[in-house]
Amino acid sequence: MQGKLRAMEIATPGHVNRLAARTQRLRASTIREILKVTQQPDVISFAGGLPAPELFPRKDLAEAAARILADPVDGSNSLQYSVTEGHPPLRAWVAKRLHEVWGVEVAPDDVLVTGGSQQGLDLIGKVFLNPGDTVVLENPSYLGTIQAWDAYEAEYLTVETDALGMVPEALERTLRTTSVPPKLVYLVPNFGNPTGVTLAQERREAIVRICERYDVPLVEDDPYGELRYEGRHLTPLIAYPSAGTIIYLGTNSKICAPGLRVAWMVCRDGAVRERIVPAKQAADLHTNTFCQFLFTEYAKDGATFAAHVESIRDCYRQRRNAMSEALHAFMPSDVRFNEPGGGLFFWATVERPNIDTEALLHEVAEKQRVAFVPGRAFFPHHDVKNAMRLNFSNMPPERIREGVERLAQGLRAYPA
Ligand SMILES: Cc1ncc(COP(=O)(O)O)c(C=O)c1O
């Protein structure tokens, strides 16, 4: 028994010591543990960021898969190792779509296919960040980016962000006053995760010019741009000619099927691409060949693809409206929320001195059987406790209404 105890005493610290220092910040979040409970069927969960599964184009994808596999050349090539940069017809499709939808001029060679935009974020961290390097983020910001760059031991500088997105003057002030220039500026320009906020048109070029002037590469992460429910598209940052480096991330995840893990990184700066490609090669050799063929074959029929994206917009617009109406109808008067013009999320804040939405989540998950993501994790310095992110894409309007009513009950019952 003594021998066994001794072995355990030695084993635990030894094991931890062998891990790289950078893993210190890689910890399973306690929220994830709570959210596991919320997967029970009687819980209405606004927590995930999941697309509506009933909208996945299963039939069209099945037909596309059958066509690929029946073809002797494509059938074999789609199951073979492939090039790291990505399936050439997919790179050409991305360049064409960026031009058609967004008016952006890029060459297929500027496009690199990635296994989700999440891999793009990781690769950017891998090639740009040394331990202790600073990165400028919106406040709050996408949790997945914080997680990806935590692994490279980044430090975060946050810039004031209001209802119109990142404030250019605040960005300029930050870049002017830091002693060591940050390595990257990162933002989600359209219907951001978690806030649903869109960077105003009049701020876009200003941000590009500031990054250009201070020579800081800009990462424009745009998974939600196509999910606009009213009005016209705004100009992507990468559309402005600039002497600086702009890296644009796009993905099929929200306009087709996230399980395919097909996304793209667009960067005109050849020196950066030259480093990203071997970094990706080291990670996975290349993105899943079959899924690249599949998405390309499915999306090449422009009319079918356009109709599909339109049907997603119609469905999510209704769900967004249902959540807006329910928030107005049921929420106590100390809850503030935005009206997102697209994307997947509402962002709500509770104006009560002692509110802690992580504690609130515990309460409402257990008693009212409803869930959301507490806002704290999205703030790089984890210093805000009164916010919550509410997803509306993943359930029908009646359930959204019911869930918001339950959440409002929980909030009323929560100690003031
Ligand atoms: C802002 C943002 N960036 C990147 C991602 C990752 O997307 P993908 O599914 O392409 O990896 C997400 C996913 O929700 C996101 O919200």
The ligand as an SDF file (V2000), in Angstrom:
LIG
                    3D

 16 16  0  0  0  0  0  0  0  0999 V2000
  -16.0400   33.8020  -35.2980 C   0  0  0  0  0  0  0  0  0  0  0  0
  -15.7890   32.3600  -35.6230 C   0  0  0  0  0  0  0  0  0  0  0  0
  -14.6530   32.0140  -36.2190 N   0  0  0  0  0  0  0  0  0  0  0  0
  -14.3890   30.7440  -36.5540 C   0  0  0  0  0  0  0  0  0  0  0  0
  -15.2910   29.7430  -36.2610 C   0  0  0  0  0  0  0  0  0  0  0  0
  -14.9210   28.3260  -36.6230 C   0  0  0  0  0  0  0  0  0  0  0  0
  -15.5990   27.9410  -37.7690 O   0  0  0  0  0  0  0  0  0  0  0  0
  -15.3070   26.5790  -38.5410 P   0  0  0  0  0  0  0  0  0  0  0  0
  -16.5030   25.7220  -38.3710 O   0  0  0  0  0  0  0  0  0  0  0  0
  -15.0880   26.9900  -39.9640 O   0  0  0  0  0  0  0  0  0  0  0  0
  -14.0690   25.9890  -37.9490 O   0  0  0  0  0  0  0  0  0  0  0  0
  -16.4930   30.0480  -35.6440 C   0  0  0  0  0  0  0  0  0  0  0  0
  -17.4550   28.9800  -35.3220 C   0  0  0  0  0  0  0  0  0  0  0  0
  -18.4740   29.1520  -34.7520 O   0  0  0  0  0  0  0  0  0  0  0  0
  -16.7590   31.3990  -35.3120 C   0  0  0  0  0  0  0  0  0  0  0  0
  -17.8840   31.7690  -34.6960 O   0  0  0  0  0  0  0  0  0  0  0  0
  1  2  1  0
  2  3  1  0
  2 15  2  0
  3  4  2  0
  4  5  1  0
  5  6  1  0
  5 12  2  0
  6  7  1  0
  7  8  1  0
  8  9  2  0
  8 10  1  0
  8 11  1  0
 12 13  1  0
 12 15  1  0
 13 14  2  0
 15 16  1  0
M  END
$$$$
